[in-house]
Amino acid sequence: MDDQELVSNVLSGHQWAFRQLIEQHKRLVAHMISRLVDDNRDREELCQDVFVKVYEKLETFGFESKLSTWIATIAYRTAVSHLRRKKRMPAEQDLDHLQLEWTEEDRSVEAADYARFVQSLIRRMPVQYRVVLTLFYMEGFSYPEIVKITNMPEGTVKNYLFRARKKLKELSEPYIGNEIPKQ
Amino acid sequence: MSDEELFDRTLREALHRQPVIELPEHFSDDVLRKIERRELIAGKVSSWLYISLLGGFLLSALVCLLAFTDSSAYSDWLNKGAYIALVAVLLVVFQVIDRKLVRKRLQPF
């Protein structure tokens, strides 16, 4: 069933269609919320809120974009307004001056597994970098789609992505370097 | 494969392995329950709003009637049942608006 058919079934009042919409997009919403909100207690509640908003606003969705882009936009805005409400929205941080510190113990465990090492680096990054990396690499969104979701200018999105990759590479090289599997 | 491509691939793999919250099996049930709860609250609020508007309207009509109508004409009007008919028509109009616009919008699934 394509997006248009699914949306029209939800709008006709079919509960099964809305359940299907939730099943299809809950992974995307969980990713978005997890990247932005650190507090485990708030995450599930926020995921629910995203789908409540999707249900309430679905009538206004005019297929100007993919349904997933539209839902990701709602998830992003819900998470950002939650952070603002809790006063946990960090001011725009400069990645170059960011101190990425971790303990020796963390380092030894994480260096043994490159994926975990990269994860720990990303967790320490400012929110906007985490979001752009998640949308680009995990969800496979294009630049225009990321612009639509985050409302950031395309140049900013590209810049964040470029600098995040550069920083990750720079930080992981001393510890991982040759351990990156070559083909 | 160039170093850049290799790094991108590794980064993508690392991100894909990143743990995210596990939403429970009954997640969609929880969402639907939440929607129904909100609809119920919204329904109650709009019912109160509707009753208040109707009450206010009828009260204003009564005040206008007493203030601007010649008191000697009351009996004639009442005999003709004009006011009763007017009130009946207004009630029917409110019912139609309620059924067509308000309740339809508040119906969850």
Interface residues (C-beta under 8 A of the other chain):
Chain A: G13 H14 Q15 F18 R19 I22 E23 K26 R27 A30 H31 I33 S34 N40 R43 E44 C47 Q48 F51 V52 Y55 Y114 A115 R116 F117 V118 Q119 I122 L133 T134 Y137 M138 R165 L168 K169 I180 P181 K182 Q183
Chain B: M1 L6 F7 D8 T10 L11 R12 E13 A14 L15 H16 R17 Q18 P19 V20 I21 L23 P24 F27 S28 D30 V31 L32 K34 I35 R38 Q107 F109
